[in-house]
């Protein structure tokens, strides 16, 4: 498994860019926020039923993902994309390369 499959569906993976939600940005220095963005991938097109744990497990086979957040609508339903952070930039780049 190259980590590009979750619950039988293919994932689309891209690097995070400016505008990435940073819920803890107020508690972190700007340098820490930039570092977190370098370790974060935007994952998309996974099944609506997939949980953060499902996606972390799928991408964890190619990189050390440490946390994730699925974007949800006002009703709490998955919008089928989310932001997943890796332990270091190398793991993030490894996961991205495995899914190209």
VOKEDREN-938874 format. One record per atom (N, C-alpha, C): residue in one letter; x, y, z; atom name; residue number from 1. Coordinates in nm, 3 decimals, always signed. Layout:
res: a | u: X | v: Y | w: Z | atom: CA | n: NUM
...
//
This chain:
res: x | u: +0.084 | v: -0.118 | w: +0.000 | atom: N | n: 1
res: x | u: +0.000 | v: +0.000 | w: +0.000 | atom: CA | n: 1
res: x | u: +0.088 | v: +0.124 | w: +0.000 | atom: C | n: 1
res: x | u: +0.067 | v: +0.214 | w: -0.096 | atom: N | n: 2
res: x | u: +0.149 | v: +0.334 | w: -0.104 | atom: CA | n: 2
res: x | u: +0.091 | v: +0.450 | w: -0.025 | atom: C | n: 2
res: x | u: -0.018 | v: +0.426 | w: +0.050 | atom: N | n: 3
res: x | u: -0.076 | v: +0.533 | w: +0.130 | atom: CA | n: 3
res: x | u: -0.173 | v: +0.620 | w: +0.053 | atom: C | n: 3
res: x | u: -0.195 | v: +0.593 | w: -0.075 | atom: N | n: 4
res: x | u: -0.284 | v: +0.677 | w: -0.153 | atom: CA | n: 4
res: x | u: -0.425 | v: +0.619 | w: -0.160 | atom: C | n: 4
res: x | u: -0.456 | v: +0.525 | w: -0.073 | atom: N | n: 5
res: x | u: -0.586 | v: +0.460 | w: -0.073 | atom: CA | n: 5
res: x | u: -0.642 | v: +0.462 | w: +0.068 | atom: C | n: 5
res: x | u: -0.768 | v: +0.501 | w: +0.080 | atom: N | n: 6
res: x | u: -0.835 | v: +0.505 | w: +0.210 | atom: CA | n: 6
res: x | u: -0.975 | v: +0.447 | w: +0.193 | atom: C | n: 6
res: x | u: -1.006 | v: +0.343 | w: +0.265 | atom: N | n: 7
res: x | u: -1.138 | v: +0.281 | w: +0.258 | atom: CA | n: 7
res: x | u: -1.175 | v: +0.243 | w: +0.115 | atom: C | n: 7
res: x | u: -1.075 | v: +0.201 | w: +0.038 | atom: N | n: 8
res: x | u: -1.100 | v: +0.158 | w: -0.099 | atom: CA | n: 8
res: x | u: -1.109 | v: +0.270 | w: -0.201 | atom: C | n: 8
res: x | u: -1.086 | v: +0.393 | w: -0.160 | atom: N | n: 9
res: x | u: -1.092 | v: +0.508 | w: -0.251 | atom: CA | n: 9
res: x | u: -0.955 | v: +0.571 | w: -0.263 | atom: C | n: 9
res: x | u: -0.924 | v: +0.626 | w: -0.380 | atom: N | n: 10
res: x | u: -0.797 | v: +0.695 | w: -0.400 | atom: CA | n: 10
res: x | u: -0.801 | v: +0.832 | w: -0.337 | atom: C | n: 10
res: x | u: -0.687 | v: +0.876 | w: -0.283 | atom: N | n: 11
res: x | u: -0.674 | v: +1.009 | w: -0.225 | atom: CA | n: 11
res: x | u: -0.600 | v: +1.099 | w: -0.323 | atom: C | n: 11
res: x | u: -0.635 | v: +1.225 | w: -0.324 | atom: N | n: 12
res: x | u: -0.561 | v: +1.328 | w: -0.395 | atom: CA | n: 12
res: x | u: -0.481 | v: +1.401 | w: -0.288 | atom: C | n: 12
res: x | u: -0.352 | v: +1.418 | w: -0.308 | atom: N | n: 13
res: x | u: -0.266 | v: +1.478 | w: -0.207 | atom: CA | n: 13
res: x | u: -0.194 | v: +1.598 | w: -0.266 | atom: C | n: 13
res: x | u: -0.192 | v: +1.706 | w: -0.192 | atom: N | n: 14
res: x | u: -0.122 | v: +1.828 | w: -0.232 | atom: CA | n: 14
res: x | u: -0.059 | v: +1.892 | w: -0.110 | atom: C | n: 14
res: x | u: +0.039 | v: +1.976 | w: -0.133 | atom: N | n: 15
res: x | u: +0.100 | v: +2.045 | w: -0.020 | atom: CA | n: 15
res: x | u: +0.010 | v: +2.159 | w: +0.024 | atom: C | n: 15
res: x | u: +0.014 | v: +2.189 | w: +0.153 | atom: N | n: 16
res: x | u: -0.064 | v: +2.300 | w: +0.207 | atom: CA | n: 16
res: x | u: +0.000 | v: +2.431 | w: +0.167 | atom: C | n: 16
res: x | u: -0.082 | v: +2.534 | w: +0.151 | atom: N | n: 17
res: x | u: -0.033 | v: +2.666 | w: +0.114 | atom: CA | n: 17
res: x | u: -0.088 | v: +2.770 | w: +0.210 | atom: C | n: 17
res: x | u: -0.059 | v: +2.895 | w: +0.183 | atom: N | n: 18
res: x | u: -0.111 | v: +3.003 | w: +0.266 | atom: CA | n: 18
res: x | u: -0.262 | v: +2.989 | w: +0.278 | atom: C | n: 18
res: x | u: -0.313 | v: +3.024 | w: +0.391 | atom: N | n: 19
res: x | u: -0.456 | v: +3.011 | w: +0.413 | atom: CA | n: 19
res: x | u: -0.491 | v: +2.884 | w: +0.487 | atom: C | n: 19
res: x | u: -0.392 | v: +2.801 | w: +0.517 | atom: N | n: 20
res: x | u: -0.415 | v: +2.679 | w: +0.592 | atom: CA | n: 20
res: x | u: -0.468 | v: +2.714 | w: +0.729 | atom: C | n: 20
res: x | u: -0.579 | v: +2.656 | w: +0.771 | atom: N | n: 21
res: x | u: -0.630 | v: +2.684 | w: +0.904 | atom: CA | n: 21
res: x | u: -0.530 | v: +2.643 | w: +1.011 | atom: C | n: 21
res: x | u: -0.504 | v: +2.731 | w: +1.101 | atom: N | n: 22
res: x | u: -0.413 | v: +2.701 | w: +1.212 | atom: CA | n: 22
res: x | u: -0.483 | v: +2.738 | w: +1.341 | atom: C | n: 22
res: x | u: -0.555 | v: +2.643 | w: +1.396 | atom: N | n: 23
res: x | u: -0.636 | v: +2.668 | w: +1.516 | atom: CA | n: 23
res: x | u: -0.551 | v: +2.713 | w: +1.633 | atom: C | n: 23
res: x | u: -0.424 | v: +2.671 | w: +1.638 | atom: N | n: 24
res: x | u: -0.340 | v: +2.707 | w: +1.751 | atom: CA | n: 24
res: x | u: -0.242 | v: +2.817 | w: +1.716 | atom: C | n: 24
res: x | u: -0.265 | v: +2.886 | w: +1.606 | atom: N | n: 25
res: x | u: -0.170 | v: +2.988 | w: +1.561 | atom: CA | n: 25
res: x | u: -0.148 | v: +3.096 | w: +1.666 | atom: C | n: 25
res: x | u: -0.249 | v: +3.129 | w: +1.743 | atom: N | n: 26
res: x | u: -0.234 | v: +3.235 | w: +1.842 | atom: CA | n: 26
res: x | u: -0.140 | v: +3.193 | w: +1.954 | atom: C | n: 26
res: x | u: -0.127 | v: +3.064 | w: +1.978 | atom: N | n: 27
res: x | u: -0.040 | v: +3.015 | w: +2.085 | atom: CA | n: 27
res: x | u: +0.100 | v: +2.982 | w: +2.035 | atom: C | n: 27
res: x | u: +0.123 | v: +2.991 | w: +1.904 | atom: N | n: 28
res: x | u: +0.251 | v: +2.954 | w: +1.847 | atom: CA | n: 28
res: x | u: +0.318 | v: +3.075 | w: +1.783 | atom: C | n: 28
res: x | u: +0.448 | v: +3.071 | w: +1.777 | atom: N | n: 29
res: x | u: +0.521 | v: +3.178 | w: +1.709 | atom: CA | n: 29
res: x | u: +0.499 | v: +3.165 | w: +1.559 | atom: C | n: 29
res: x | u: +0.517 | v: +3.274 | w: +1.484 | atom: N | n: 30
res: x | u: +0.504 | v: +3.266 | w: +1.338 | atom: CA | n: 30
res: x | u: +0.595 | v: +3.161 | w: +1.276 | atom: C | n: 30
res: x | u: +0.714 | v: +3.143 | w: +1.334 | atom: N | n: 31
res: x | u: +0.808 | v: +3.043 | w: +1.282 | atom: CA | n: 31
res: x | u: +0.751 | v: +2.902 | w: +1.298 | atom: C | n: 31
res: x | u: +0.684 | v: +2.876 | w: +1.411 | atom: N | n: 32
res: x | u: +0.625 | v: +2.744 | w: +1.434 | atom: CA | n: 32
res: x | u: +0.511 | v: +2.718 | w: +1.338 | atom: C | n: 32
res: x | u: +0.433 | v: +2.822 | w: +1.306 | atom: N | n: 33
res: x | u: +0.323 | v: +2.807 | w: +1.211 | atom: CA | n: 33
res: x | u: +0.377 | v: +2.773 | w: +1.072 | atom: C | n: 33
res: x | u: +0.482 | v: +2.843 | w: +1.029 | atom: N | n: 34
res: x | u: +0.543 | v: +2.815 | w: +0.899 | atom: CA | n: 34
res: x | u: +0.598 | v: +2.674 | w: +0.897 | atom: C | n: 34
res: x | u: +0.663 | v: +2.631 | w: +1.004 | atom: N | n: 35
res: x | u: +0.717 | v: +2.494 | w: +1.012 | atom: CA | n: 35
res: x | u: +0.605 | v: +2.391 | w: +1.003 | atom: C | n: 35
res: x | u: +0.493 | v: +2.415 | w: +1.071 | atom: N | n: 36
res: x | u: +0.379 | v: +2.322 | w: +1.066 | atom: CA | n: 36
res: x | u: +0.324 | v: +2.313 | w: +0.924 | atom: C | n: 36
res: x | u: +0.321 | v: +2.423 | w: +0.852 | atom: N | n: 37
res: x | u: +0.272 | v: +2.422 | w: +0.714 | atom: CA | n: 37
res: x | u: +0.363 | v: +2.340 | w: +0.624 | atom: C | n: 37
res: x | u: +0.492 | v: +2.340 | w: +0.652 | atom: N | n: 38
res: x | u: +0.585 | v: +2.260 | w: +0.571 | atom: CA | n: 38
res: x | u: +0.567 | v: +2.111 | w: +0.595 | atom: C | n: 38
res: x | u: +0.502 | v: +2.076 | w: +0.704 | atom: N | n: 39
res: x | u: +0.480 | v: +1.935 | w: +0.740 | atom: CA | n: 39
res: x | u: +0.336 | v: +1.892 | w: +0.717 | atom: C | n: 39
res: x | u: +0.258 | v: +1.973 | w: +0.647 | atom: N | n: 40
res: x | u: +0.115 | v: +1.946 | w: +0.631 | atom: CA | n: 40
res: x | u: +0.079 | v: +1.922 | w: +0.486 | atom: C | n: 40
res: x | u: -0.003 | v: +1.820 | w: +0.463 | atom: N | n: 41
res: x | u: -0.058 | v: +1.791 | w: +0.331 | atom: CA | n: 41
res: x | u: -0.209 | v: +1.810 | w: +0.334 | atom: C | n: 41
res: x | u: -0.263 | v: +1.856 | w: +0.223 | atom: N | n: 42
res: x | u: -0.407 | v: +1.862 | w: +0.204 | atom: CA | n: 42
res: x | u: -0.444 | v: +1.734 | w: +0.131 | atom: C | n: 42
res: x | u: -0.527 | v: +1.653 | w: +0.193 | atom: N | n: 43
res: x | u: -0.572 | v: +1.527 | w: +0.133 | atom: CA | n: 43
res: x | u: -0.717 | v: +1.545 | w: +0.090 | atom: C | n: 43
res: x | u: -0.750 | v: +1.497 | w: -0.028 | atom: N | n: 44
res: x | u: -0.885 | v: +1.517 | w: -0.080 | atom: CA | n: 44
res: x | u: -0.938 | v: +1.392 | w: -0.149 | atom: C | n: 44
res: x | u: -1.068 | v: +1.391 | w: -0.167 | atom: N | n: 45
res: x | u: -1.141 | v: +1.286 | w: -0.238 | atom: CA | n: 45
res: x | u: -1.139 | v: +1.153 | w: -0.164 | atom: C | n: 45
res: x | u: -1.135 | v: +1.157 | w: -0.031 | atom: N | n: 46
res: x | u: -1.152 | v: +1.033 | w: +0.042 | atom: CA | n: 46
res: x | u: -1.301 | v: +1.015 | w: +0.072 | atom: C | n: 46
res: x | u: -1.342 | v: +0.895 | w: +0.108 | atom: N | n: 47
res: x | u: -1.485 | v: +0.868 | w: +0.130 | atom: CA | n: 47
res: x | u: -1.542 | v: +0.955 | w: +0.241 | atom: C | n: 47
res: x | u: -1.666 | v: +0.995 | w: +0.225 | atom: N | n: 48
res: x | u: -1.736 | v: +1.075 | w: +0.326 | atom: CA | n: 48
res: x | u: -1.738 | v: +1.005 | w: +0.461 | atom: C | n: 48
res: x | u: -1.737 | v: +0.873 | w: +0.459 | atom: N | n: 49
res: x | u: -1.744 | v: +0.795 | w: +0.583 | atom: CA | n: 49
res: x | u: -1.608 | v: +0.781 | w: +0.652 | atom: C | n: 49
res: x | u: -1.499 | v: +0.821 | w: +0.587 | atom: N | n: 50
res: x | u: -1.365 | v: +0.805 | w: +0.645 | atom: CA | n: 50
res: x | u: -1.347 | v: +0.898 | w: +0.765 | atom: C | n: 50
res: x | u: -1.284 | v: +0.846 | w: +0.868 | atom: N | n: 51
res: x | u: -1.253 | v: +0.926 | w: +0.986 | atom: CA | n: 51
res: x | u: -1.109 | v: +0.976 | w: +0.976 | atom: C | n: 51
res: x | u: -1.071 | v: +1.066 | w: +1.066 | atom: N | n: 52
res: x | u: -0.932 | v: +1.111 | w: +1.072 | atom: CA | n: 52
res: x | u: -0.839 | v: +0.992 | w: +1.090 | atom: C | n: 52
res: x | u: -0.880 | v: +0.897 | w: +1.174 | atom: N | n: 53
res: x | u: -0.798 | v: +0.778 | w: +1.199 | atom: CA | n: 53
res: x | u: -0.780 | v: +0.694 | w: +1.074 | atom: C | n: 53
res: x | u: -0.886 | v: +0.680 | w: +0.994 | atom: N | n: 54
res: x | u: -0.877 | v: +0.603 | w: +0.869 | atom: CA | n: 54
res: x | u: -0.774 | v: +0.666 | w: +0.775 | atom: C | n: 54
res: x | u: -0.780 | v: +0.798 | w: +0.759 | atom: N | n: 55
res: x | u: -0.688 | v: +0.866 | w: +0.668 | atom: CA | n: 55
res: x | u: -0.546 | v: +0.861 | w: +0.723 | atom: C | n: 55
res: x | u: -0.529 | v: +0.883 | w: +0.853 | atom: N | n: 56
res: x | u: -0.396 | v: +0.875 | w: +0.914 | atom: CA | n: 56
res: x | u: -0.335 | v: +0.737 | w: +0.894 | atom: C | n: 56
res: x | u: -0.417 | v: +0.634 | w: +0.906 | atom: N | n: 57
res: x | u: -0.368 | v: +0.497 | w: +0.886 | atom: CA | n: 57
res: x | u: -0.324 | v: +0.478 | w: +0.740 | atom: C | n: 57
res: x | u: -0.402 | v: +0.529 | w: +0.646 | atom: N | n: 58
res: x | u: -0.370 | v: +0.512 | w: +0.504 | atom: CA | n: 58
res: x | u: -0.240 | v: +0.584 | w: +0.467 | atom: C | n: 58
res: x | u: -0.222 | v: +0.707 | w: +0.511 | atom: N | n: 59
res: x | u: -0.100 | v: +0.780 | w: +0.476 | atom: CA | n: 59
res: x | u: +0.016 | v: +0.743 | w: +0.566 | atom: C | n: 59
res: x | u: -0.013 | v: +0.685 | w: +0.681 | atom: N | n: 60
res: x | u: +0.093 | v: +0.646 | w: +0.774 | atom: CA | n: 60
res: x | u: +0.182 | v: +0.536 | w: +0.722 | atom: C | n: 60
res: x | u: +0.138 | v: +0.464 | w: +0.620 | atom: N | n: 61
res: x | u: +0.220 | v: +0.358 | w: +0.564 | atom: CA | n: 61
res: x | u: +0.338 | v: +0.412 | w: +0.483 | atom: C | n: 61
res: x | u: +0.332 | v: +0.541 | w: +0.447 | atom: N | n: 62
res: x | u: +0.442 | v: +0.600 | w: +0.368 | atom: CA | n: 62
res: x | u: +0.509 | v: +0.718 | w: +0.438 | atom: C | n: 62
res: x | u: +0.456 | v: +0.760 | w: +0.548 | atom: N | n: 63
res: x | u: +0.513 | v: +0.872 | w: +0.622 | atom: CA | n: 63
res: x | u: +0.458 | v: +0.873 | w: +0.763 | atom: C | n: 63
res: x | u: +0.524 | v: +0.941 | w: +0.853 | atom: N | n: 64
res: x | u: +0.480 | v: +0.942 | w: +0.992 | atom: CA | n: 64
res: x | u: +0.383 | v: +1.057 | w: +1.017 | atom: C | n: 64
res: x | u: +0.256 | v: +1.033 | w: +0.987 | atom: N | n: 65
res: x | u: +0.152 | v: +1.134 | w: +1.010 | atom: CA | n: 65
res: x | u: +0.120 | v: +1.136 | w: +1.159 | atom: C | n: 65
res: x | u: +0.107 | v: +1.257 | w: +1.215 | atom: N | n: 66
res: x | u: +0.084 | v: +1.265 | w: +1.359 | atom: CA | n: 66
res: x | u: -0.054 | v: +1.318 | w: +1.395 | atom: C | n: 66
res: x | u: -0.117 | v: +1.398 | w: +1.309 | atom: N | n: 67
res: x | u: -0.252 | v: +1.444 | w: +1.340 | atom: CA | n: 67
res: x | u: -0.320 | v: +1.491 | w: +1.212 | atom: C | n: 67
res: x | u: -0.451 | v: +1.497 | w: +1.217 | atom: N | n: 68
res: x | u: -0.527 | v: +1.539 | w: +1.101 | atom: CA | n: 68
res: x | u: -0.659 | v: +1.601 | w: +1.140 | atom: C | n: 68
res: x | u: -0.714 | v: +1.676 | w: +1.046 | atom: N | n: 69
res: x | u: -0.845 | v: +1.737 | w: +1.066 | atom: CA | n: 69
res: x | u: -0.921 | v: +1.732 | w: +0.935 | atom: C | n: 69
res: x | u: -1.038 | v: +1.671 | w: +0.937 | atom: N | n: 70
res: x | u: -1.124 | v: +1.664 | w: +0.820 | atom: CA | n: 70
res: x | u: -1.215 | v: +1.787 | w: +0.821 | atom: C | n: 70
res: x | u: -1.224 | v: +1.855 | w: +0.706 | atom: N | n: 71
res: x | u: -1.314 | v: +1.969 | w: +0.693 | atom: CA | n: 71
res: x | u: -1.457 | v: +1.915 | w: +0.693 | atom: C | n: 71
res: x | u: -1.543 | v: +1.982 | w: +0.768 | atom: N | n: 72
res: x | u: -1.682 | v: +1.938 | w: +0.780 | atom: CA | n: 72
res: x | u: -1.777 | v: +2.054 | w: +0.751 | atom: C | n: 72
res: x | u: -1.897 | v: +2.021 | w: +0.701 | atom: N | n: 73
res: x | u: -1.996 | v: +2.124 | w: +0.675 | atom: CA | n: 73
res: x | u: -2.071 | v: +2.158 | w: +0.804 | atom: C | n: 73
res: x | u: -2.169 | v: +2.246 | w: +0.795 | atom: N | n: 74
res: x | u: -2.243 | v: +2.292 | w: +0.913 | atom: CA | n: 74
res: x | u: -2.316 | v: +2.179 | w: +0.985 | atom: C | n: 74
res: x | u: -2.346 | v: +2.072 | w: +0.912 | atom: N | n: 75
res: x | u: -2.415 | v: +1.956 | w: +0.972 | atom: CA | n: 75
res: x | u: -2.319 | v: +1.854 | w: +1.029 | atom: C | n: 75
res: x | u: -2.190 | v: +1.879 | w: +1.017 | atom: N | n: 76
res: x | u: -2.090 | v: +1.786 | w: +1.068 | atom: CA | n: 76
res: x | u: -2.049 | v: +1.678 | w: +0.970 | atom: C | n: 76
res: x | u: -2.101 | v: +1.683 | w: +0.848 | atom: N | n: 77
res: x | u: -2.065 | v: +1.583 | w: +0.746 | atom: CA | n: 77
res: x | u: -1.931 | v: +1.618 | w: +0.683 | atom: C | n: 77
res: x | u: -1.855 | v: +1.516 | w: +0.652 | atom: N | n: 78
res: x | u: -1.724 | v: +1.535 | w: +0.588 | atom: CA | n: 78
res: x | u: -1.740 | v: +1.605 | w: +0.454 | atom: C | n: 78
res: x | u: -1.648 | v: +1.696 | w: +0.425 | atom: N | n: 79
res: x | u: -1.641 | v: +1.760 | w: +0.294 | atom: CA | n: 79
res: x | u: -1.541 | v: +1.686 | w: +0.205 | atom: C | n: 79
res: x | u: -1.494 | v: +1.569 | w: +0.251 | atom: N | n: 80
res: x | u: -1.407 | v: +1.478 | w: +0.176 | atom: CA | n: 80
res: x | u: -1.268 | v: +1.536 | w: +0.148 | atom: C | n: 80
res: x | u: -1.223 | v: +1.628 | w: +0.233 | atom: N | n: 81
res: x | u: -1.084 | v: +1.673 | w: +0.230 | atom: CA | n: 81
res: x | u: -1.045 | v: +1.713 | w: +0.371 | atom: C | n: 81
res: x | u: -0.914 | v: +1.719 | w: +0.392 | atom: N | n: 82
res: x | u: -0.867 | v: +1.758 | w: +0.524 | atom: CA | n: 82
res: x | u: -0.720 | v: +1.792 | w: +0.522 | atom: C | n: 82
res: x | u: -0.670 | v: +1.833 | w: +0.637 | atom: N | n: 83
res: x | u: -0.532 | v: +1.875 | w: +0.656 | atom: CA | n: 83
res: x | u: -0.464 | v: +1.777 | w: +0.750 | atom: C | n: 83
res: x | u: -0.354 | v: +1.719 | w: +0.705 | atom: N | n: 84
res: x | u: -0.285 | v: +1.616 | w: +0.783 | atom: CA | n: 84
res: x | u: -0.140 | v: +1.653 | w: +0.801 | atom: C | n: 84
res: x | u: -0.097 | v: +1.656 | w: +0.927 | atom: N | n: 85
res: x | u: +0.038 | v: +1.699 | w: +0.962 | atom: CA | n: 85
res: x | u: +0.126 | v: +1.578 | w: +0.990 | atom: C | n: 85
res: x | u: +0.251 | v: +1.589 | w: +0.947 | atom: N | n: 86
res: x | u: +0.350 | v: +1.483 | w: +0.966 | atom: CA | n: 86
res: x | u: +0.452 | v: +1.525 | w: +1.070 | atom: C | n: 86
res: x | u: +0.524 | v: +1.428 | w: +1.126 | atom: N | n: 87
res: x | u: +0.619 | v: +1.457 | w: +1.234 | atom: CA | n: 87
res: x | u: +0.734 | v: +1.545 | w: +1.189 | atom: C | n: 87
res: x | u: +0.772 | v: +1.537 | w: +1.062 | atom: N | n: 88
res: x | u: +0.879 | v: +1.622 | w: +1.010 | atom: CA | n: 88
res: x | u: +0.859 | v: +1.644 | w: +0.861 | atom: C | n: 88
res: x | u: +0.932 | v: +1.738 | w: +0.807 | atom: N | n: 89
res: x | u: +0.918 | v: +1.772 | w: +0.666 | atom: CA | n: 89
res: x | u: +0.957 | v: +1.656 | w: +0.574 | atom: C | n: 89
res: x | u: +1.056 | v: +1.579 | w: +0.615 | atom: N | n: 90
res: x | u: +1.100 | v: +1.464 | w: +0.534 | atom: CA | n: 90
res: x | u: +0.988 | v: +1.361 | w: +0.519 | atom: C | n: 90
res: x | u: +0.917 | v: +1.331 | w: +0.627 | atom: N | n: 91
res: x | u: +0.804 | v: +1.236 | w: +0.621 | atom: CA | n: 91
res: x | u: +0.693 | v: +1.290 | w: +0.532 | atom: C | n: 91
res: x | u: +0.670 | v: +1.419 | w: +0.540 | atom: N | n: 92
res: x | u: +0.569 | v: +1.483 | w: +0.457 | atom: CA | n: 92
res: x | u: +0.605 | v: +1.470 | w: +0.309 | atom: C | n: 92
res: x | u: +0.729 | v: +1.501 | w: +0.276 | atom: N | n: 93
res: x | u: +0.775 | v: +1.492 | w: +0.137 | atom: CA | n: 93
res: x | u: +0.774 | v: +1.348 | w: +0.087 | atom: C | n: 93
res: x | u: +0.807 | v: +1.253 | w: +0.176 | atom: N | n: 94
res: x | u: +0.804 | v: +1.111 | w: +0.140 | atom: CA | n: 94
res: x | u: +0.663 | v: +1.067 | w: +0.105 | atom: C | n: 94
res: x | u: +0.566 | v: +1.108 | w: +0.184 | atom: N | n: 95
res: x | u: +0.426 | v: +1.073 | w: +0.157 | atom: CA | n: 95
res: x | u: +0.379 | v: +1.137 | w: +0.026 | atom: C | n: 95
res: x | u: +0.415 | v: +1.262 | w: +0.005 | atom: N | n: 96
res: x | u: +0.377 | v: +1.330 | w: -0.118 | atom: CA | n: 96
res: x | u: +0.437 | v: +1.261 | w: -0.240 | atom: C | n: 96
res: x | u: +0.565 | v: +1.226 | w: -0.233 | atom: N | n: 97
res: x | u: +0.633 | v: +1.160 | w: -0.345 | atom: CA | n: 97
res: x | u: +0.572 | v: +1.023 | w: -0.374 | atom: C | n: 97
res: x | u: +0.531 | v: +0.950 | w: -0.270 | atom: N | n: 98
res: x | u: +0.474 | v: +0.816 | w: -0.289 | atom: CA | n: 98
res: x | u: +0.340 | v: +0.820 | w: -0.360 | atom: C | n: 98
res: x | u: +0.273 | v: +0.932 | w: -0.354 | atom: N | n: 99
res: x | u: +0.139 | v: +0.940 | w: -0.411 | atom: CA | n: 99
res: x | u: +0.134 | v: +1.014 | w: -0.544 | atom: C | n: 99
res: x | u: +0.249 | v: +1.049 | w: -0.599 | atom: N | n: 100
res: x | u: +0.251 | v: +1.117 | w: -0.729 | atom: CA | n: 100
res: x | u: +0.249 | v: +1.016 | w: -0.841 | atom: C | n: 100
//
